[in-house]
């Protein structure tokens, strides 16, 4: 076996050098899932089967290829997405295939499952053509499964579902399929069915070919084809019919046979599945325990059902100079276009920018146009990615994912294109941070180094924000959760040699208004010589949750010259960022400047900026201000005997319990709770349940803080203000 893997690996490394694979034989895929569903283990098995590695790595032993950071290996979780290239020699069985046989290039990205690192999933999905959605076969759909599924829906990414861990106690294939259909609303049907579950799991049934693929022995698992066990034949027939029912509409030949009551051929079934997957309307389900039989079938499924770049429609964007809509064909003959989706600071080569090439060719030394910043940059070096390993290349073709060295001004979400054919592609939108903490360098010598390290980490992670508190002089860092901030502070120490101390985590409250309000701002100064004069009237109106801020001018008749309107908007934005009620940013409102006056000599942009700031504060104070707090979605998996204690504890944390469900031998409690009440919840839950329960928490929405609690927060902010004064 080892000798065979070495031969296969040598062949793959040669193939890596010969990268000019036809576009229809490229698959850009990601592996996405809830935390601990088995993404990284699945990735390791696929890399082993393709010959990319000699030995399958283990998360527990810290020997995986894609979890290469020290923090990932210590915690046993994926923190940053890792890209790697492998090749699969696809040789379809006698029944035929929906695609050609041959050597296929698979560009694979393993993404994190923890909600704190959701930015890694978001930016990866933006540039992928397909994904493997991994589920724990004991529990099916979990909280983060729903989140990443919605993210994939947003970017219209075709998916294959993988039910993992079917060899473990509590595995439930049928229940997991049901949860995918019900909780995700997905048109999903299995293409394989397990032979035995829990400790009896010993292979799978290929429902398309109606053959069983089992292991001869646990010690030496090999793919062996045989007839379906008698006791599973009726179940296999039932699921096969379900599969044909679900996919017949996607292919005319299959539909005709289905309506006439005839049995479609293997190739017709596969063709219909492929069309349904690429259209985003069907999701085939594979299942197993990451052994050879399932992994080889899964690799065949990736090749047969997930799209190549040529299967997808041309990309659309806007001409960054004319504003007109334009398209680019996804081939190397079209003008170059690509999107930067990730920044990494490498200790050896410096700043690495990950780029998905959508069209054209990208070459070393080439000058490209940044459509977001409307500037030009030169490509230094190009490298192919193999997790933390790099391979220098001279050019990258359409359909490839590569890294660029030497670009200083381009960052995540920016479009790169041919200067002669500018195009601006859809960017990536990241969620706002929900938690923050103060950070200080341990010594004076660390002060400058800390600023540099924070800026580099912020460049890498778009959900990691840094700001200074002008009143206290403190540096505040904000992110998606305590784990993310803990990891970033640890990286500062290890990678940048900066020791820092942090304060207790603080909830990212927001402020808003509940009704309309009018305000006036007048700024007049006479100090000898030219004075200052700015005067405006502003109306504020509440907007729906998550709709953000909007500034509008209704000035008519020139009561305020048009050149001063943007300055009023700047003054309003600065005031809202620092809050009015308790010092938290103000969101979800519309500010309208509708009247005012000016002075021919004394008016200036500065005077109107200050007037705008004064007017919006006056209007907001009359508009029934309120505080908003982040509400988290909570799922607690607990043995049934502790359910009462868990629910009682959640109720004491202002939680709203929405229901319970039996899953994989455990009880799942579903609830929403304010983030402010969940500090240290994981520790409390362990002590309540003798370490047997676990919780998954993710941001859900913002909601108004109860008045008595809001009063305490405002009072605390007031006391701080007075103390500082």
N, C-alpha and C positions, 0 to 999 in steps of 0.2 A: 504493500500500500504506500509506504513512504517513498519507495523508489519511483512508483507511478506518479506520485504527487510532484516529485522533483522534476521528472520529465515534462509534466504538464506545465510546471512553473517556468521552466526554461523556454518552453514554447511561447508562454504568455509574455515573458520579458522581451523576446524577439518581436512579438506582435506589437508590444508597446512602442518599440522603436519605429515600426512601420505603422504610423498613426493614420495614414490616409485611407481610413475605412469609409465605404460609401455611407451617405447620410441615413439611408434606410436601415443600416445595421448598427445604429447608435441608439442607446437607451439612456436618457438622463433621468435617474430615479432617486427618490429619497425614501428613507425608512422613518415613519412617524408613528407615535403611539403615546399612551398614558405611561407615566413613570413605572418602571419595573415590569413592563409587559413582555420584555425580552427583545428589544430592538437590537441592542449591541450584540447579543448572542446570535441573533438571526444574521446580522451582518457578518460576524466571524465565520459562521457556517458557509455562507455564500462565497466568501473570499477563499475559504478552504476548498470548496467544491470546484471553483474556477481555477484553482492552482495558484492563486495570488499569494497564499501563505502555505507553509509546509505543515503547520500544526494549528489546530483550532485554539484560539486564545480563550481565556476565562476571565469573566468580570470579577469573580471572587478572588482569583489569584493575581489580578492586576496585569494580565498579559495580553489584553486585547489590542488590536492595531489602532482602532479609531478612538478609544479612550486612552490618549497618550499623555494628557496633562497629569501632573502629580496629584492635583486636587481630585481629578476624576477617579484615579486609581485608589486613593485613600477612601473616598466616599462610596465607590462602587456605582456611580451614576455618570451619565453623559452631561457635560456642561457646555461644551462648544461643538457645533456641527463639524464633522470631519469629512472631507471629500477623498475618494479613492477610485482608481480606474482598474477594472478587471475585464477579462475576455471570456466569453462562454461559447464553446464549440457546439452549436445547436444542430442536433441530428434527429429530426422528427421520426416517430414510429411509422410503421407501414401504412396506417390509416390516413396519412397526409397531414398537412399543416396549413395554417392561414398565411404563413410567411416562408421565405426561402430558407433552406438549410445553409449553414456557413458559420464563420467566426463573428460573433457580435461583441461590440464594445459596450460595456456597461459603466457609465459614470455614476457612482453611488455616493449619496450623502447620508450619513448617520446623524440624526438630530436628537436633541435632549427631549426628555419627557416631562421634566419638572417645570411647573408653571412659571417659576422665577426666570427661566431661560427661554421664554416663549418667543423672544425676538429672533433666536436662532432658527426656530421652526418657520416663522413668518417670512424671513428673507430667503430661506432655502426653497420654500414652496413657490415663491415669486418666480424663480428661475428654472424650476423643474418641469419636465414633460409628463411625469407619472410618479406614483408613489405606492409603496407597500405599507398598508395600514395594519399594524400588529395589535392584536388583542390578547389579553390573558384568557385562555380557554376555560378558566374556572369562573371568571366574573363577567366576561363579555365586555360590554360598553361601560367605561368608567368616566369620571368627571372630565379628565383631561382628554379622553378619547373624543368627547363631544366638541371640545374646544378646537383640537387640531383638525377634526372633520370639517368644522365650519370654516377654518382657515383654508383648507384645501378646496372647499366649495367656492370661497371668495375668488380664488385664483383659477378656478375651473380645471383642477388637476385630476386626471383620470386615476382611479385607484384599484388595486387588488387588495382584498382583505386576507389576513393570515391569522388563524386561531392557533395560538402557541400554548405550550405547557399542557398538552392533552394527556401526558403521561403522569401528571401529578394528581394527588388526592383532591377530590372536589371538582375535577374537570367535567364540563357539561357542554358538549358540542351543540346539541339541539337548543339548549337554553341560550347559549351565546349567539347563535344564528337569530333566534327570536329577538334578542336585545338589539342586535344590529338593525333589524327591520323596524322595530317599534321605536327605539330611542333616537335613531338617526334618520328614520324615514327612508332607508336605503332599499333600492331594488337589488337585493343581494341573494345569491343562491350558491351553494357549495358546488365545486367541480371535483372535490375529493371528499371522501368520508372516512373517518378513522376506523381501523380494525381494532376494536377494544379501546377502552379508556382507562385512565388512572394507571395502575401498575400492569394492567393487561394490554396496554397499548403496544401493538407490534407491527404497525404499517398502515397503509391507506388504500382505499378503493378509488381508482381513477373512474369517475362517473361518466366520462365521455367515451372511453374505450371499454368500460365495464370489465376491468381487470383488477385483480388485487395485487398490490406491491407490498410484500412483507419482508421482515428481517429473518434470516435463517437463525441467527443467535444474537443475543444482546452483546456478547463480547466482540463479535465481528460482524457488524451490520452491513449487509450487502443487498443491493436491489435484486429482488427475485419476483418474477411475474407468475401469477397463478390464477386459478379460478376463484371467484368470490365465495367466501364461506357461506354455507347454506343458510345459517341463522341470520345473515345480514343481507341476503339477496333481495327480499321484499323492500327493506329500508332503502337499499341502493336504487332499486327501480323507482321508488316513490320520489327520491331526491332528484334522480335523473329526469323524471317527467316534469318536476317543478322547474328544473333548469331549462328544459326546452320551452315550457310555458313562458318563462321570463324573457327568453332571448329571441323567440321566433320573430317578433315584430321588427328586429333590426336587420334582417336579411330576407330578400324576396323569395329566394329558393327555399329557405327554411320555413318561411311563413306559408308558402304554397303547400308544402308537404304536411305541415302542421294542420292546416285547414282541411286537407284531404285525408287526414288520419294516417299518413305514412310516416315511417321512421326516417329522420334526416341522417345523412352520413356524418362521419366524424369531422370531415373537413368543413361541412356546412355548419355544424354546431360551433366549431372553433371560429369560423369566419363571422358568424352572428355575434359570438361573445366579443370578439375583437371590435366589431363595429359599435356594439353597445358600450364597451369600456371607453373607447376613444370619444364617443359622444357624451360621456359623463352620465349615462343613464342606467348603467348596469355595473355591478361590483361582484366579480367572482370571488368565492371564498375557498382558500386552501387551509389545510389544518395539519397539525403534527407536533413533533417535539424536537425539531431541528436536527434530525438525523438524515442520513444520506438520501433515503427514498424521497422524503418530502422536499428536501432542499433542491434536488435535481429537478423534480417536477415544478417547483416554484421558479427556478431559473428558466425552465422552458416556458412557464407562464409569463414571466417578465418579457421574454422575447416575442412570444406569440400574441399577447393581449395588450401590452402597454405600447403607447405610440412612439415612433421615431420622430425626429424633427419634421420630416416631410409629410407625416400624417396629419400635422396640425396646420391650421389656416395661417396665412401670412400675418406677421405681427403689425399692429397699427400704432401710430403715434401722431404727434403734431410736428410740423416743420417749425423748429425753434426760432426761425427768422420771419416766416410769413404767417404762422398760426394755422395754416391749412392742414387738414388730415392727410396723412401719407401712410403707405404700407411698405413693408419689406418682405420679399420672399425669403424663406428660411434656407438659403443655399449660399455657397461660397462665391457665386458669380455676382450677387447683389452687392450694393455698397455696404461697407462695414457698419454694423450697429451692435451694441451690447449693453448690458447693465451691470454696474458694480454692485455687488450684494453683500460683501463682507470685507472687513479690514482686520488684519492680524499684525501684531508687532512681533517680528521674529528676531531673536537675539543675534543671529548670524547675518541675515540679509536686510534687516530693517523692516520697513513698512511694506506689507504684502497686501495687494488688493485683489480679491477674488472677482472674476468677470465671467459672465455667461455670454458667449458670442452667439448672437441670433442670426446674423447674416454677414457675408463678406469674409475677409481674412484679416487677422490682426498680426502684425509683424514687429519684431524687435527693431527699435529705432524709429518706428513710425510716429508721426504726429497725429493725434486724435483730438476731436472737439468735444468738450464737456457741455452738453446742451442745457444742464441746470445752471451752471455758472457762466455759460457763454464765454469760456476761455479755452485755450489750446494747451495740451500737455503732450510730452514725449514719452513713448514707451521705452523703459530702460531694458529690463530683461523679462522674458516670459518663462514660466515654469509650469509643468504638469504636477498635479497634487496627488500624493499618496499618503494621506493622513499627515504626519509630521515630517515626511520625507519629500524631497523636491527633485524634479528632473528638468534640467534646462532644455528649452526648445527654441526654435527660430521663429516659428509662426503657428498661429492657432486658427482653426477653420470653423465655419458655421456649425453649430451644434455642440461645440466643446465648452467645457468649464475649465478655466485656467487661472493662474495668478500672475499679477503684473508687479514688477519691482520698479521703483523710481517715480511713482506718481505722488505728488504732495498735496494737491488741492482737491482731488476727487475722493468722495467718500460713499458710504452706503446709500443706495437708491439713485445714484447719479447715472444718467445715460451717457455713454461714450459712442461717438459716431464719426463717419468720414466728414472732414471739414467741408468738402464740396457738396455733400448731401446731408445736411443737418436734420436730425429727427429727435424728438423728445418722447421717450416711452413712459408708460405708467410707472410711477415710483412705488415705494413701499411705505405703508403707514403703520407706525408702531404705537402700542398702547402707552398711556401716560403712567408714570410711576405712582405707586400707592403708599410707599413708606420711605422715610428719610431718617438720617441721623447725622449728628455733628461729628467731624473728624479733625483731629489735631496732630501735627507731627510730634514725635516723642522728644526731639531735640531741635535746636535752632538750625543745625546743619541739615536736618531732614526737610526743612521748610520748602526750599526751592525744588528739591528732588520730588517732594510730594505733589507739587503743582504740575510738574512735568509728567509724573506717573499717572495722575488722575486724568489729565488731558488725553494721554495715549489710550487709557482704558475706556474713556468716554467715546473716543474715535472708533474703537472696536465695537462697543455695545450701545446702540441708539436708545435703549431704555434706561441707560445709566446717565443721570443728570448731575451736574455740579453747579452750585451757586454760592455766593457769599452773602452772609447776613450783615448789612452795612452797620447795624446798630451794635452788634456784639463782636464783629470782626471774625466770626466763626465761618469755617467752610462747611457747607451742608451737602451731603451726597444723597441721592434718591434713586430708588429702583423698584423692581416688581415684588421684592420680598426679602426677608432677612437672610436667607441662604445666598441669594445673589450678592448682597452687600458683603456678607462674610467672606465669600470666595474672592471678591475683588480686593478686599483689604488684605487677604492672605497672598494674593498675586502681587500686590504692591511690595510686600515684604520679601517674597522669594525672587521675583523677576526684576524689581527695581531697587531692591535693598533699602526700602523705606519703612521705618517702623512708625506706626501711627496708633493713636488711641481713639476710641470711638465712644460716643455717648449712647444712651438708651434709644432704641428705635422710636421714631415719632410717626404718627399717622398723618397721611397727606390729606388733611381736610380741605374743602373748597368752600367758597362763599358764593351766594347768588341772591336774586331778588324774587319776590312773589307777586308783585304788581307793578304798574307803571309809576314813574316818578319824573318830575321836572326839576331842573336845577339851573342855576346861573353862575357863571364864573367870570370875574372881572379882575384883571391884573393891570394896575396902573402904578408906575414909578416915575418920579421926577427927581433926578439927582444932579441937575445941571447938565447942559448940553442935551444930547438926544435922550428922550425918555423911553418908557416902555408902555405900550397900550395894547391890550387884548381883551376882547369881551365876546362871550358866546352863551347861547342858551341850548341846553341839551335835554332830550327826553330819553329815558331808559325804559325798555320793555323786556319782560321775562321771555326766555325761549325754552323749548323742551329739553329734557335731560340728554346730554351728549351732543347737543347741536352747536355748542361753542359760542364764540363771540363774533358779533357782526357790527361794523361801523358804517353808517350811511349819512349822506349829506342831503338835506332838503332846503338848502339855501337858495333863495330866489331873489332876483333884483340886485344882486351884488352887495348885500349887507355885510358879507365877509368875502374878500377877494379869494378866488379859487386857489391861489398859491399857498394860502394859510390853512386850508382844510386838512391836508395831510398832517400838519403839525398838531392840529387839535386831536386827530386820531392817535398820534404818538403819545401825547399827554394822557389820553384816556387809557391806552394800553398799559403804560407804565404804572398808572394809579391802580389799575385792576390787578396787575401782577403782584403788587404788595398788599392787596386786600384793604378793606375798610373796617370790617367788623372785628376781626381778631388777627389780622395780619396774614391770612391765607389767600391764595389766588382766587379771583372772582371769575366765574364761568357762566355759560348759558344765558347770555343777555345780549340785547341789541341796543346800541347807543346811536341816537340820531341828533345831529346838530341842525337846528331849524331856524336860528336867528342869531343876531349879534351886531356888533358895530366895530369900526376900526378907525385908526387915525392915519392920515396921509403920511406923516413923518415918523411918528413914534411906534407904529405897529411893526412887528417882526415875527418871524417864525417862533422864536423863543417865547415871546409874550403870549402868543396864541396857544403854544404847547402848555404853558402854565395855566392859562385860562381854561383850557379843555380839562386839565386835571382837577381844577377847583370845581368846575361845573358838574363833572360826572360824580364827584364825591357828594356834592349837594343833592343831586338827583337821586342817588342810591340811598342816601339816608332817609329819603321820603318814600322809598319803594319797598318797605317791609323786607329787610335783609334777613337771611337765614343761613345757617351752616349746613354743609353737606358732608357726609362721611362715606368712605368706601365700604360697601357691603360685599362680603365674601360668600361664595358658594362652598358649602362644606359637605363632604361625604365621609361618614365614619363607618369603617368595617369592624364589627365587634362580635365576639361570641354572644349568643342569645342571652346568657345569664347576666351580662352586664348592660343590656340594652336600657333598662330603667335608669341606672346610674348615669349612663352617657346622655340620655335625653334630659334628665334632670339638670345635669351640669350645663348642657347647651342652653336650656331655658334660662338659667341664671346669668347667661352671657347675652341676654337680649336676642336670642336666636329665634327664628321662626322655623319650626319643624314642618316640612312639607310631606313627609311620608317615610315608610320603611319598606324593605324588600329583602327576601331571602336570596342569597347568591353564594354559590360555592361553599355551602355549609356555614356561612356567616350571615349575620343580619346587617344590612346597610341602612344607616340613618341619613336621610337627606334633609339639609337645612340651609338657611342663609343666616349670617351673623355679622355684626359690625366688626371690622378689623381691629378696632380699638379694644375689643373685649377678648381677642384671641392671642394676645401676647403670652408666650410660653404654653400654648394649648397642647402641643405634642407631648410635653413632659407631664402635664396634668393628666392627660388621657392615659398615658402609660401607667401612672400610679393608680388610677381608678380601676384599671382592668388587668393589673398584674402583668403589664407589658404585652397583652395579647391583642389589643385593638390598634388600629392605625387610621389616620385621618388624611384626607386630601383636601386642600384648601386652594381656591383660585378666585381672582377678582370677578365680581358679577356686575355691579352697578353702583351708582352713588344715590344716597337717599338722605332726606332731611334728618338732622340730629334732633332727638326729643328736646323740647324747650328747656327742661331743668338741667340737662347735661350741657346743652349749648351755653347756658348762662354761666356754668362753671368754667367752660373753656374760654369764654370771652372775659370773664373776671380774671382768670389766670393771666391771659394776655395783657389785660389792663394793669395788673400788678407788676408784670414784667416791664411794661412801658414806664410805669411810675418809678420803679426801681432804677431803670436806666436813666430816666430824666433826673 
